[in-house]
Amino acid sequence: MMKHRDIQKKQEDLSGSMDPRIAAKNTRRVPGLRDVVNVERATATKARESWHVLGIMSEFFEASERLAQIRPAVSIFGSARTAPGSPMYEKAQAIARLLSEAGFSVVSGGGPGIMEAANKGAYEGPSPSIGLNIELPHEQSSNGFQNISLYFRHFFARKVAFVKFTSAYVVLPGGFGTLDELFEALTLVQTNKSRSMPIILVGSDYWGGLLDWIRARPLAEGMISVADPDLLQLIDDPQQVVEAIFDFYEHAGFTQSPGEREALLNL
C-alpha cells in the first residue's frame, strides 16, 4: 500500500511537470484524514465525540422512561408564532381539550404558539399534557402548561419521541419546523418504518394548496403511489378530529402489535 510520504512525493513530482498555474491550483485541496498529524487534538476530538454519543443515548433513555405510560397519545404541531387568542390558537386548544377528555395524552413541542395552545387545552382536561422541548438559540421557550416536560438538544431524538409514543398526528398551520414534522411522519408511514396512523391537517385554507400540489405534481408524475395522498386527512372541526382518530382505530385498537413495536424499535 502506498504510504503517505510516497503519495506526497508523487504529488510533488506531478506538480513539477505541470504548468505553474495548474500546480498552484492543485495545492488548494480539502485536507484528508491522512493530513491529521496532531495526535493530542485527534484524541481530544474522539473523546468529545464519545461523550456526545452518550448524551444522545441519555435523551433516548429519558424519553423511554418518562413517556412509556402516556399511550394512547396524540401529537399536535403548529407554528410557535401563532398569537394567543387567534382563531388557530383557540382551535388548537379546543382540539387538545377534547382529546384529553376522550382519554388521550397530548404531546406538543412545549413552546409558544400552537404548542402552548395544545398543552393548555390538555392541561385543562384530565389526561397528561406533555412538552418535548428543544433547546434553540432564539425561538424556543417552554410554556407553563406541561404535566411532563422533557428537554432535548438533538432534533432527531425528539422526533423519535414524537413518533414512538403517539397514535396520531394533528398538524395545524406552521412553518418549516411544522412541515418537517409532517413530512417526517408521512415518510415513516409510507415506508412502513412506523405504524400506520391518522395524520390530520387542520386548516383548509392553509393546507388546501399543498394537497392540490401533491396530487398535481408528485402523484401525477409518478413520484408517489396513488394511495399516498390518502395518508392525509383535512379536517377543520375539532370534534371531527377526535372522531376521525377513533374511526381509524375502531377495528385495530390502540394497542401496538408485536410487529409495530419491533418497527418502532428500529426507527
Phi, psi and omega in degrees: 000138182289127181279166183302316182294329178292320178296317180298318180295319180297319178296321179295319179298317180295320180298325181294332182267000183264163167303134182306325181293322179290319179299319180296321179295325182289343178283346180270091182221162177284130179298138177264178180300328182291344181275353179282112185244348181273100185296320181297317180293319179297318179296317180296321179296317179297318180297318179296319178296323179296316177296324178299316178299319178296324177296319177297316179301321181295326178293317177297318183296313181296319179299316180296319181292316189271341183252003185301329187256013186271350183292149355284144182226155177234131177267132179243131183236157177167178189292140172286349186261002179288127186282141173304138181089348178286161183304318181288325175299312180296323180291318178298318179296318180295317179299314182296320179296317179296319178296317179298317179293333179277355177105008179266135162291149180242128183245130174228180178282358173082357184264202180278189176067225180300324178299316178297317180300318180296313179296322181295316179298317179291322181299328179283345180262187185273347185261161185297144173251120187243136176240122175260086188282147179237139178279116178233152182297326189233307197281317193283128169218136187290141174272165187263024184240049185236125172282326178232124180238127173242150182235126183243145169262338188244126181300320187291326176294321178295320179298318179299319180297319178301314186283317189296326188251013186244154178252350180196154173248131172241120190239113176264171183306137180196182184261215185300319180298318178295316178298322179300312180296320180299308184286335172298313180296316179301316181296317181295319179290316181300323184266005180063025173275348176228161175295152174293136181206160177293134173238106191248125176264132179246120181120082184301319182297326183278316188265346184303317180295323178295317179295321177298318180295319180301319180284324185282331183246286183303316180290311183298330182263012175073019180280337176227167181279162183301324183279348187297320178299336180285354173293342181254139172242141179249111185224133181255333185276126182305316180295322179292331175299312180297316181296323180296323178292315177297319179300320182298321184261013185305318184262320185282330185080165184276343181290132180287140176284163176305321179294322179291321177297321179295319179297319181291332176292337183254020178302000000 
